[in-house]
Amino acid sequence: MRKLAKECDLLRKLNKHANIVKYYGFLEDKEQEQASIFMEYMPCGNLQSLYKDFGKFDELMVKRFAK
């Protein structure tokens, strides 16, 4: 859980950047050893799933995500 909390601290610091998905918070349930991270919904999914579906990104694809 410590690594996850550290990741959330980084997300909190980057939260004001226009090109990074918004971070809303972190909830930890120590009894059940579970954690939830609340972030902005992105309808296109994530880069990993797109890479898995389409393979290597060409320059136009990268420009689309790097606006």
BELTAGI-V545907 format. One record per helix or strand of 3 or more residues. SS is the DSSP state (h for helix, s for strand). FROM is the first residue (numbers start at 1). TO is the last residue. If there is no record, write none. Layout:
# BELTAGI-V545907
SS FROM TO
SS FROM TO
This chain:
# BELTAGI-V545907
h 2 14
s 23 29
s 34 39
h 47 54
h 59 65
